[in-house]
Amino acid sequence: MSDTPNLAASGEPPAAETKTLIGAWIVKFVRWWALLGGIVTLGLALMTAGSALSNIFVGRPLPADYELVKHIVAIAIFMFLPYCQITGSNIAVDIFTEGLAERRKALLDVLASVFALGFAILMFVQMSGGMQSYLKYREITPVLKLPLWTAFPPILFSLVLLGLAACVTLAAQVRAYHALSTKRGPL
């Protein structure tokens, strides 16, 4: 067994990064943001259940519940991405890596964090453009008249947190790879 952090197995943030003030702040904030995402999702579930009950007992669902579901689910999905990154809970296909040496696994972890950082930057740029378009053309939902751009600020904030989380995991995984590289052994 190695001394390197296996983020996917532990589900915990990289311990070395939580000791720095910035790293600890990012980890804490990412956890609170995910918790808020859970509360938002719970509220959405309660609203959906209330709409179903209203439809059963009164014969009318809550007006435009489907509009809110589409709007809020998009926001909630993005709210969980930074937490998945910081805890190493993203999808991993272990069947391809279980026979690899620890240094190669550590290198793949580094590459995964680089990919997550690149994904966060690319999505931030694209979603910023989408928000600008919705602000320019003022598209709204048909029933509630909810402006579609209102989903973008929390999504963009989530992408910033995802980028920061990727930086935290990248720093920890580069350290882990470096520690394994200084030891003798097969790549």
C-alpha positions in Angstrom: 0.0 0.0 0.0 1.3 3.5 -0.8 1.2 6.7 1.1 -0.5 8.6 -1.8 -4.0 9.9 -1.4 -6.6 7.8 -3.2 -9.3 10.4 -3.5 -11.7 8.2 -5.2 -11.5 5.5 -2.5 -11.7 7.8 0.5 -14.3 10.3 -0.7 -12.4 12.9 1.3 -10.6 16.0 0.0 -6.8 15.9 -0.3 -5.6 16.3 3.3 -2.5 18.3 2.4 -4.6 21.0 0.7 -7.0 21.4 3.7 -4.0 22.5 5.8 -3.5 25.6 3.7 -5.8 28.5 4.4 -7.0 28.8 0.8 -7.3 25.0 0.3 -9.3 24.6 3.5 -11.5 27.5 2.6 -12.2 26.1 -0.9 -13.0 22.6 0.5 -15.3 24.1 3.2 -17.1 26.4 0.7 -17.5 23.5 -1.8 -19.1 21.4 0.9 -21.5 24.2 1.8 -22.4 24.8 -1.8 -23.2 21.1 -2.3 -25.3 21.2 0.8 -27.2 24.1 -0.6 -27.6 22.1 -3.8 -29.1 19.3 -1.7 -31.5 21.7 -0.1 -32.5 23.1 -3.5 -33.1 19.6 -4.7 -35.1 18.7 -1.7 -37.3 21.8 -2.2 -37.8 20.7 -5.8 -38.8 17.2 -4.8 -41.3 18.7 -2.3 -42.7 21.0 -4.9 -43.1 18.1 -7.4 -44.8 16.0 -4.7 -47.1 18.9 -3.8 -47.9 19.3 -7.5 -48.7 15.6 -7.8 -50.9 15.7 -4.7 -52.7 18.8 -6.0 -53.4 17.1 -9.2 -54.8 14.1 -7.4 -57.0 15.9 -4.9 -57.8 19.2 -6.7 -57.5 18.1 -10.3 -54.9 20.7 -11.1 -51.1 20.5 -10.6 -49.2 23.6 -9.5 -48.9 26.0 -12.4 -45.7 25.6 -14.4 -44.1 23.0 -12.1 -42.3 21.6 -15.2 -40.7 25.0 -15.9 -39.3 25.2 -12.4 -38.1 21.6 -12.6 -36.1 22.2 -15.7 -34.7 25.5 -14.4 -33.8 24.2 -10.9 -32.4 20.8 -11.9 -29.9 22.5 -14.3 -28.7 24.6 -11.4 -28.6 21.7 -8.9 -26.5 19.5 -11.2 -23.8 22.1 -11.5 -23.9 22.8 -7.8 -22.7 19.2 -7.1 -19.8 19.1 -9.6 -17.3 20.9 -7.4 -18.0 18.5 -4.5 -17.6 15.5 -6.8 -14.2 16.9 -7.9 -12.9 17.8 -4.4 -13.9 14.3 -3.0 -12.8 12.3 -6.0 -16.3 11.1 -6.5 -16.3 11.5 -10.3 -16.8 8.4 -12.4 -13.7 6.2 -12.6 -13.4 3.0 -14.6 -11.1 0.9 -12.3 -11.2 -2.1 -14.6 -8.7 -0.3 -16.9 -6.4 0.9 -14.2 -6.4 -1.9 -11.5 -3.3 -3.6 -13.0 -1.3 -0.4 -13.3 1.6 0.6 -11.1 0.9 3.3 -8.5 2.9 5.9 -10.4 0.8 5.4 -13.5 -2.4 5.6 -11.5 -1.1 8.8 -9.9 -0.2 10.2 -13.3 -3.8 9.4 -14.5 -5.1 11.2 -11.4 -3.1 14.3 -12.4 -4.4 14.2 -15.9 -8.0 13.8 -14.6 -7.6 17.0 -12.6 -6.1 18.8 -15.5 -9.1 17.6 -17.6 -11.5 18.8 -14.9 -9.9 22.2 -14.8 -10.0 22.5 -18.6 -13.7 21.4 -18.6 -14.5 24.1 -15.9 -12.8 26.8 -18.0 -14.4 25.7 -21.3 -17.9 25.4 -19.7 -17.5 28.8 -18.0 -16.6 30.5 -21.2 -19.5 28.8 -23.1 -22.1 29.4 -20.4 -21.0 33.0 -20.0 -21.7 33.4 -23.7 -25.1 31.7 -23.3 -26.0 34.1 -20.4 -25.0 37.1 -22.5 -27.3 35.8 -25.3 -30.3 35.3 -22.9 -29.7 38.8 -21.4 -29.6 40.3 -24.9 -32.7 38.5 -26.3 -34.7 38.3 -23.0 -36.2 34.8 -23.4 -38.6 33.8 -20.7 -40.6 30.7 -19.7 -44.1 30.6 -21.2 -46.2 30.3 -18.0 -44.2 31.9 -15.1 -42.5 34.5 -17.3 -39.2 33.5 -15.6 -36.2 34.9 -17.5 -34.0 32.1 -18.6 -30.8 33.9 -17.8 -31.6 33.6 -14.1 -30.2 30.0 -14.1 -26.8 31.1 -15.3 -25.4 33.0 -12.2 -25.4 30.0 -9.9 -24.2 27.8 -12.7 -21.3 30.1 -13.5 -20.4 30.3 -9.8 -20.5 26.5 -9.6 -18.1 26.3 -12.5 -15.7 28.8 -10.8 -15.9 26.5 -7.7 -15.2 23.5 -9.9 -12.1 25.1 -11.3 -10.9 25.9 -7.8 -11.7 22.3 -6.7 -9.7 21.0 -9.7 -6.8 23.2 -8.7 -6.9 21.8 -5.2 -7.0 18.2 -6.3 -4.4 18.9 -9.0 -1.9 20.3 -6.4 -2.5 17.3 -4.2 -2.1 14.8 -7.0 1.0 16.4 -8.4 2.5 16.1 -4.9 1.5 12.4 -4.7 2.9 11.7 -8.2 6.2 13.5 -7.2 6.4 11.5 -4.0 6.0 8.2 -6.0 8.5 9.4 -8.6 11.2 9.9 -6.0 10.8 6.3 -4.9 12.5 3.5 -7.0 10.2 1.2 -8.8 8.4 0.5 -12.1 6.4 3.2 -13.8 
